[in-house]
């Protein structure tokens, strides 16, 4: 009810800290030794929505000092379900570094999110406000999605592998992986080939292995089988 107005409103969600004083005060916690350099989260909020969907877009309405959202995760568990799931899975659908926007005015933050293979109605926003001069305030979060997993055309675009250059395909923005999807427009395959024990590996582990590949190598890997093709497109 606040956006697009900007300012310090009591109706918005306000996080507990800003700047670096939280880390420098006497009562601050010592950082974990095994915290990876890429981990920027300082605080978080979890948001439950009425219907589980396959997310297609997320709009975060930041009404004061925007730029502190560093990670968005989706959960496989339904918070309204009475049955305890056997496995709860959190998957990152977007991540970035903390930024400081020149103006404290309100904005709609709509990052390019990753497609996931399960519906969700529980979203977590992780926050890092170390670069901000005052508290970040959020008015609302809008989740767009579909109830059925999107299935695109199975037609594969022919790519000349000799034209691919590793330096030319470095990720320059949040949607950089869109270039791979444009070259291999095939997601949502329902059938998998038999890859032996490799099929028993968790989805996240396969994604981690593939993340170490350059884009040209990923394009070559996507041509080997349906399962790896799916993982490369994800």
N, C-alpha and C positions, 0 to 999 in steps of 0.2 A: 504493500500500500504506500510505500515511500518512493520507489523508483518512478520517474526519472529525477525526482528531487535529490539534492545533494546536501549533506550536512550531518550534524551529530543528532541522531534521532533515537529516542528510547524504544521505538517499535522494532528496531533492527537487531540483528545478532552481532554482538560485540565480543571480540576475543580478549583474553586476559592480559596481553602484553603488546608492546611495540618497541622498536629500536633494539638497542643492545644492553640496556640496563638490566634486563631480566637475567642475562647470562653473567653480568659482572657483579651483581649484588652478592653479599656474603652468604645468603641462603640458597644461592643457585646450586643446582645439581652438577656434579662432575660428569663430563661427557663419557659415554661408553667407549672403551678402547677399540672395540671392533666395529664401530660405526663407520660405514663406508663414506668416502668423500662425496658421493653423489646423493647422500641422504640429507635433505634440507628441512624436513618437517619439524615444527615446534609445537603445533597444536592441531586439533582436528575437530570436525563436527560430522555426525552421521545423520542422514536424512532418509526417512522412510516415505515411500510413495504408495498410493492405493493399489495400483495394478503392476505386476511384473511385466517388463517389456525388454526387448533387445534394443539397447540404446542406439540411437542414430544421431543425437545432438544433445548438448547440455548448455544452457544459458545461465550464467551466474550474474545476478544483479548486484553489483558492488556500488554502494551509495556513498562511501566515504573512504578516501585513501586506498584506492584499488592497487592490485599488483601482488598481493601476498599469497594467492593460491598457488601451490607448487605441485600438487598431486591430486588426481581424482581416481578413486577406486570404486569398483562395483562388487557386490557380494552375491554369492549364489543362494544364500539362505533368505527365506521370507520372514521378516520380523513379525508378521501377523499370524504365522502358522503355529498351530498347537503342537505339532510333531517336531521333535528335535531331529535335524538332519544328521545323517551318518558322517557327512563331510561338509565343512564350511570352507568356501574358497573365496578369497579376495583377489581380484585381478586389477592391475593398474590399466586404466584406459587413457590416461594422459598424465604427463609429468613435465616439469620444467623447473627453472631456477627462479628464486625470488627476484622481483623487479620493483623499481620505484617509478611510478608514473609521475610525469611532471606536474600534472594538475590533480588536486584531490577530488575533482568532480566525479559524479556518478558515471558508470559505464556498464555496458553489458559484455561480459567476458564469455566468448563462445569458442573454446579451443576445438581443434580437430581431434576427435576421440577415436580410439581403436575399436574395431568390431570384436565382440566377444561371442562365445558359442553357448551362452546360457542367458536366460532372462533374469532380470534383476529389478527389485524395487527398493533396494537399500544402497545408497551412495554415500561415500565418505569423501569429504574435502579436507585435505591437509594444508596447513597454513605455515608460512614463515614470514613474519612481519619485521624482521631485523633491519630492513632498509627503510622502514616507514618512520615518519615523524609523529604519528599519532595512531590511534586505534583504527583498524580496518572494520568496516561495518557492512554487513550483507543484508539485503532486503528479502531476497527469495532466490530459489534455484528451480529452474524449469527443466524437466526431463522429457525429451521427445524419444519415441521409440515405436516399435511394432511388436505385435503379439507373436507373429510367426517369424522364424529366422529368415532373413533375406536370402534368396537364392538368385544369383545372377546367371547370365548366359554362360553355358559351358564352352562356348567358342573361344579358342585360344588365339591370341594375336601373335603373328609370326614376328620374331625379333631377330635382327642381325646381330649376333653376339660380337662380331668384330667391331661394331660401332659403339659398343659399350666401353666407357672409360671410368675407372674407379674415381678419379678426381672430379669428373664432371657430374657424378651422381651422389655427392655427399649431401647429407640432409641439411637444408638451409632454413627450414621452417617446420612447424609442428606437423604439417601435412606432407612432409617429404616422402613418406612411404606411398603416397598416392601415385607416384610415378611408376611404382611396381604394379599397383593395381590397374593402371592404365595399360600396361604392357601385357599383363596376364589377367584378363577380366574373367576370372573363374573362382568363385567362392561358394561356400555352402554345399560342397559335394556330399552326397549322402552315402556313397559307397567308398570303402577303404580297401586298399590292396593289402595282402598279407606280407608284412615286413618282419616276421619273426618276433624276436624279443623287443625289437625297437618299438613295436606297437604298444608294448606294456609300459613304456616310459611315460611319466606324467606330462601333461600338455605344457606346463610351465618350463620343465626341463628341456624339452625339445625347442621351445621358443628361445631359451637361453643359449642353447648351442647355435641355433641359426643366427642369433643376434651378433655373433662374432664374424659373420661373413660379410664381405663387401657386396654391393648391389649386383655387380656382374656375376659373382659366384652364386648369389641367391637366385638369380634368374636361371642359371644353369641347373641348380638343384631343383628348382620348381618343375623342370622338365623330366625328372626321373620317375615320379610316381604321383598318384592322386593325393596321397596323404601329405607328402612333403610339399606338393603344390599348394595344398590348403594352408599349411603352416607358413609358407613363404608369403602368401597373400594376407594372412592375419598379421 
